[in-house]
Amino acid sequence: MATALTVWALSGAALAGDGPGPTYLESGSNDLIQFQKGGVPTPEITALAQSSAARKAKQMTNAARVQKSPNLKSLGIARSDKPMPGAGLLQSAPPELPEASSDAAVASSAAPQAEMVQKKQRARGGVRSLPPAASPEAPQPPLEEDIDLRLVTICLTNPEHAQGPKGFDIRRDGLPRYVAEVGEMACARFEPTRQMLYFWKADGSGELTPTLSSRLDLNDSDGTLVTLEWLRDH
């Protein structure tokens, strides 16, 4: 059952992370998250975000394979490792080779004559040599590299004193794809556009529930880092 998001308010800015300094997202239940834009992702942070994206892509691929694979039991088909009666006794006849057509025979006989004519023309200087082939253009960088360079990295830090795991995502439905356990950090990469961030925290039973949301303007932030720190959760 979907849980309504807690009413939230921003301190110091209309949009979280718009200013050069840190801004804060605060909820009515005493949650406080600090936003800081304009950083540069380190190689370690970039690797963390890339590994998270690769893990999510693998999970989606495995889920798609499970959905496509047929369920033999649901189709009423009993699986058996025993060979079927007569298996291995039937052999298909070898395919018949097509007979050579008369046109192919004529073309075959005409080839030597055409070659002799070309040799005579070359000897008389009637055939010009072909111009050298143009050198291939320098390879262009793949499109994936251009996209990779302009993605914005967002990292959420869940401090040691936190009450439980925290998560964030740009989609509200389902559970968050990026979760930081207590004392850990979770990172993801997004397009440099206006995004809507949703935040989850663990409730009393340990289940992640939606808690906060905020608009985040990432225009003109190509290749930068946005750090989020969940300062207070109780």
C-alpha positions in Angstrom: 0.0 0.0 0.0 1.4 3.4 -1.0 2.5 5.7 1.8 1.9 9.4 1.5 5.0 11.6 1.6 5.5 13.7 4.7 5.0 17.5 4.1 8.4 19.0 3.5 10.0 22.5 3.5 13.2 23.9 2.3 15.4 26.3 4.2 17.2 29.0 2.3 16.2 28.2 -1.3 13.1 27.5 -3.4 14.8 24.5 -5.0 17.2 22.2 -3.1 20.8 22.8 -4.0 20.3 25.9 -6.1 22.8 28.1 -4.3 26.6 27.8 -4.1 26.4 26.9 -0.4 24.5 24.0 1.2 20.8 24.0 1.4 18.5 21.9 3.6 15.4 19.8 3.2 13.4 19.5 6.4 10.2 17.5 7.1 7.5 17.8 9.7 8.8 14.7 11.4 12.1 16.3 12.2 14.1 14.8 9.2 16.9 17.0 7.9 18.9 16.5 4.7 21.7 18.7 3.5 22.2 19.4 -0.2 25.5 20.5 -1.7 26.0 21.1 -5.4 29.1 21.9 -7.5 31.5 19.3 -6.4 33.7 17.1 -8.7 33.2 13.3 -8.4 36.4 11.4 -7.4 37.3 8.2 -9.3 36.1 6.1 -6.3 32.7 7.8 -6.3 32.4 7.4 -10.1 33.2 3.7 -9.7 30.6 3.3 -7.0 27.9 4.9 -9.1 28.9 2.9 -12.2 28.9 -0.4 -10.2 25.4 0.5 -8.8 24.1 1.1 -12.3 25.6 -2.1 -13.6 24.1 -4.1 -10.8 20.6 -2.6 -11.4 21.0 -3.3 -15.2 21.9 -6.9 -14.4 18.9 -7.3 -12.1 16.6 -5.9 -14.8 18.1 -8.3 -17.4 17.6 -11.3 -15.1 14.0 -10.3 -14.4 13.3 -9.9 -18.1 14.7 -13.4 -18.7 12.5 -14.9 -16.0 9.4 -13.3 -17.5 10.2 -14.5 -21.0 11.1 -18.1 -20.0 8.1 -20.5 -20.3 6.7 -22.2 -17.3 6.4 -25.8 -18.2 4.1 -26.7 -15.3 1.7 -23.8 -16.2 1.6 -25.1 -19.8 0.8 -28.6 -18.5 4.0 -30.1 -20.0 5.8 -32.7 -17.8 9.5 -32.5 -18.1 11.3 -35.8 -18.5 15.0 -36.6 -18.9 14.2 -40.0 -20.6 14.7 -40.1 -24.4 11.5 -40.2 -26.5 10.7 -43.5 -28.2 12.5 -43.8 -31.5 14.9 -40.9 -30.7 18.1 -41.0 -32.7 16.6 -43.5 -35.3 15.3 -40.9 -37.8 17.9 -39.2 -40.1 17.1 -36.5 -42.5 18.1 -37.1 -46.1 21.1 -35.0 -47.4 20.0 -32.0 -49.3 20.1 -32.3 -53.1 22.5 -30.0 -54.8 21.0 -27.8 -57.4 22.0 -28.3 -61.0 24.2 -25.6 -62.6 22.1 -23.3 -64.7 23.0 -22.7 -68.4 23.5 -19.0 -67.6 26.2 -19.9 -65.0 27.9 -22.1 -67.6 27.9 -19.3 -70.2 29.3 -16.8 -67.6 32.0 -19.3 -66.6 33.2 -19.7 -70.2 33.1 -16.0 -70.9 35.3 -15.0 -68.0 38.6 -16.1 -69.6 37.7 -14.2 -72.8 36.9 -11.0 -70.8 40.2 -11.2 -69.0 42.2 -11.5 -72.3 40.4 -8.4 -73.6 41.3 -6.4 -70.5 45.0 -7.4 -70.8 45.1 -6.2 -74.4 43.5 -2.9 -73.5 46.1 -2.4 -70.7 48.9 -3.1 -73.2 47.5 -0.5 -75.6 47.1 2.1 -72.8 43.4 2.2 -73.2 42.6 1.5 -69.5 43.5 4.1 -66.9 44.5 3.0 -63.5 42.0 3.6 -60.7 42.7 6.5 -58.3 43.9 5.5 -54.8 41.2 4.8 -52.3 40.5 7.7 -49.9 41.9 7.2 -46.5 39.3 6.5 -43.8 38.3 9.4 -41.5 39.6 9.5 -38.0 37.3 7.5 -35.7 34.9 9.6 -33.7 34.5 9.1 -30.0 31.5 6.8 -29.2 28.3 8.5 -28.2 28.3 6.6 -24.9 31.5 8.5 -23.8 29.8 11.9 -24.4 26.8 10.9 -22.4 29.0 9.5 -19.6 30.9 12.7 -19.3 27.8 14.9 -18.8 26.0 12.7 -16.3 25.6 14.2 -12.8 26.6 12.0 -9.8 24.3 12.2 -6.7 25.5 10.6 -3.5 23.5 10.1 -0.3 25.4 9.6 3.0 23.7 7.8 5.9 25.7 8.7 9.1 26.7 6.3 11.8 24.1 7.6 14.2 21.2 7.0 11.8 18.2 4.9 12.9 18.3 2.7 9.9 18.9 2.5 6.1 18.0 5.4 3.8 17.2 5.4 0.1 16.6 7.8 -2.8 15.5 7.7 -6.4 14.0 9.8 -9.2 10.9 7.6 -9.3 8.3 7.3 -6.6 6.8 3.9 -7.4 8.2 0.8 -5.8 11.3 0.6 -3.5 14.3 2.9 -4.1 17.1 1.6 -6.3 19.8 3.3 -4.4 20.0 2.5 -0.7 22.6 3.5 1.9 23.0 1.4 5.0 23.9 3.0 8.3 27.4 4.5 8.0 27.5 4.0 4.3 27.0 6.0 1.0 24.9 5.2 -2.1 25.6 7.0 -5.4 23.8 7.2 -8.7 24.1 9.1 -12.0 21.4 11.1 -13.8 20.9 13.4 -16.7 21.6 17.1 -16.1 18.0 18.2 -16.2 15.3 19.1 -13.6 14.8 16.0 -11.5 12.4 15.1 -8.7 14.1 13.3 -5.9 12.3 11.0 -3.5 13.7 9.8 -0.2 12.9 6.7 1.9 13.8 5.8 5.4 13.3 2.7 7.5 10.2 2.7 9.8 9.9 0.9 13.1 9.7 -2.5 11.4 12.7 -1.9 9.3 10.8 -1.4 6.0 11.7 1.5 3.8 8.9 4.0 3.4 8.7 7.2 1.4 9.4 10.2 3.6 10.5 13.3 1.6 10.6 14.7 -1.9 12.3 17.7 -3.5 12.8 19.2 -6.9 16.5 19.4 -7.9 17.6 21.6 -10.9 20.6 19.9 -12.5 20.7 22.1 -15.6 24.2 23.4 -16.4 25.6 20.9 -13.9 27.2 18.5 -16.5 29.8 16.1 -14.9 29.4 17.5 -11.4 28.7 16.0 -8.0 25.8 16.6 -5.7 26.2 15.4 -2.1 23.3 14.6 0.2 23.7 14.0 3.9 20.8 12.8 6.0 21.7 14.8 9.1 18.7 13.9 11.3 16.1 11.2 11.1 14.3 11.4 14.4 
